[in-house]
Amino acid sequence: MFREIKLEPIVPHDGPLEFAWDSDTGTFSGRDADRVQALVDEANARGMVTGHPYPTVYDITDPARTPSELAVVLGRYWTLTGELAAAYPAIAADDAPEGALH
């Protein structure tokens, strides 16, 4: 499925992220496609990403085709909206790091 996505940065020194994503083919296009691909490649190489609530570790296998994995990869630096926000994996209270907010 093809989507156009624009995300605002969590930190003020970074800019918005704008790209198009086709989850069926696992491809990115648009202004920031190379940046998104680099983040996806790094996550794939590591096989994991630390995300919210910190320091939760999420296994990564194919973020270019899996909305929940792409949400974790991008949610580290940008405020997620729409489908990516809804796809962010929920963790059970028993699995939350000590002091994590629910």
Contacts in CASP RR format, 6 or more apart in sequence:
PFRMAT RR
TARGET T0000
AUTHOR 0000-0000-0000
METHOD contacts of the structure
MODEL  1
MFREIKLEPIVPHDGPLEFAWDSDTGTFSGRDADRVQALVDEANARGMVT
GHPYPTVYDITDPARTPSELAVVLGRYWTLTGELAAAYPAIAADDAPEGA
LH
1 22 0 8 1.000
1 23 0 8 1.000
1 24 0 8 1.000
2 20 0 8 1.000
2 21 0 8 1.000
2 22 0 8 1.000
2 24 0 8 1.000
3 20 0 8 1.000
3 21 0 8 1.000
3 22 0 8 1.000
3 23 0 8 1.000
3 83 0 8 1.000
4 19 0 8 1.000
4 20 0 8 1.000
5 17 0 8 1.000
5 18 0 8 1.000
5 19 0 8 1.000
5 20 0 8 1.000
5 21 0 8 1.000
5 84 0 8 1.000
6 16 0 8 1.000
6 17 0 8 1.000
6 18 0 8 1.000
7 16 0 8 1.000
7 17 0 8 1.000
7 18 0 8 1.000
7 74 0 8 1.000
7 75 0 8 1.000
7 78 0 8 1.000
7 79 0 8 1.000
7 80 0 8 1.000
7 81 0 8 1.000
7 84 0 8 1.000
8 15 0 8 1.000
8 16 0 8 1.000
8 78 0 8 1.000
8 79 0 8 1.000
9 15 0 8 1.000
9 16 0 8 1.000
9 17 0 8 1.000
9 77 0 8 1.000
9 78 0 8 1.000
9 79 0 8 1.000
10 75 0 8 1.000
10 77 0 8 1.000
10 78 0 8 1.000
10 79 0 8 1.000
11 77 0 8 1.000
14 77 0 8 1.000
14 78 0 8 1.000
16 78 0 8 1.000
17 32 0 8 1.000
17 35 0 8 1.000
17 36 0 8 1.000
17 74 0 8 1.000
17 77 0 8 1.000
17 78 0 8 1.000
18 30 0 8 1.000
18 31 0 8 1.000
18 32 0 8 1.000
19 28 0 8 1.000
19 29 0 8 1.000
19 30 0 8 1.000
19 31 0 8 1.000
19 32 0 8 1.000
19 33 0 8 1.000
19 35 0 8 1.000
19 36 0 8 1.000
20 28 0 8 1.000
20 29 0 8 1.000
20 30 0 8 1.000
20 33 0 8 1.000
21 27 0 8 1.000
21 28 0 8 1.000
21 36 0 8 1.000
21 64 0 8 1.000
21 70 0 8 1.000
22 28 0 8 1.000
22 29 0 8 1.000
23 64 0 8 1.000
23 65 0 8 1.000
23 66 0 8 1.000
23 67 0 8 1.000
23 70 0 8 1.000
24 65 0 8 1.000
26 64 0 8 1.000
26 65 0 8 1.000
27 64 0 8 1.000
28 36 0 8 1.000
28 37 0 8 1.000
28 40 0 8 1.000
28 64 0 8 1.000
36 74 0 8 1.000
37 64 0 8 1.000
39 73 0 8 1.000
39 74 0 8 1.000
40 63 0 8 1.000
40 64 0 8 1.000
40 70 0 8 1.000
40 73 0 8 1.000
43 49 0 8 1.000
43 60 0 8 1.000
43 63 0 8 1.000
43 69 0 8 1.000
43 73 0 8 1.000
44 60 0 8 1.000
44 61 0 8 1.000
44 62 0 8 1.000
44 63 0 8 1.000
46 60 0 8 1.000
47 59 0 8 1.000
47 60 0 8 1.000
47 61 0 8 1.000
48 57 0 8 1.000
48 58 0 8 1.000
48 59 0 8 1.000
48 60 0 8 1.000
49 57 0 8 1.000
49 58 0 8 1.000
49 60 0 8 1.000
49 69 0 8 1.000
49 72 0 8 1.000
49 73 0 8 1.000
49 76 0 8 1.000
50 56 0 8 1.000
50 57 0 8 1.000
50 58 0 8 1.000
50 76 0 8 1.000
51 57 0 8 1.000
51 58 0 8 1.000
51 72 0 8 1.000
51 75 0 8 1.000
51 76 0 8 1.000
52 75 0 8 1.000
52 76 0 8 1.000
52 88 0 8 1.000
53 91 0 8 1.000
53 96 0 8 1.000
53 97 0 8 1.000
53 100 0 8 1.000
53 101 0 8 1.000
54 97 0 8 1.000
55 97 0 8 1.000
56 91 0 8 1.000
56 95 0 8 1.000
56 96 0 8 1.000
56 97 0 8 1.000
56 100 0 8 1.000
58 69 0 8 1.000
58 72 0 8 1.000
58 89 0 8 1.000
60 69 0 8 1.000
60 72 0 8 1.000
60 73 0 8 1.000
61 69 0 8 1.000
62 69 0 8 1.000
63 69 0 8 1.000
63 70 0 8 1.000
63 72 0 8 1.000
63 73 0 8 1.000
64 70 0 8 1.000
67 83 0 8 1.000
67 84 0 8 1.000
67 87 0 8 1.000
68 87 0 8 1.000
68 88 0 8 1.000
68 89 0 8 1.000
70 84 0 8 1.000
70 87 0 8 1.000
71 80 0 8 1.000
71 84 0 8 1.000
71 85 0 8 1.000
71 87 0 8 1.000
71 88 0 8 1.000
71 89 0 8 1.000
72 88 0 8 1.000
72 89 0 8 1.000
74 80 0 8 1.000
74 84 0 8 1.000
75 84 0 8 1.000
75 88 0 8 1.000
80 88 0 8 1.000
93 102 0 8 1.000
96 102 0 8 1.000
END
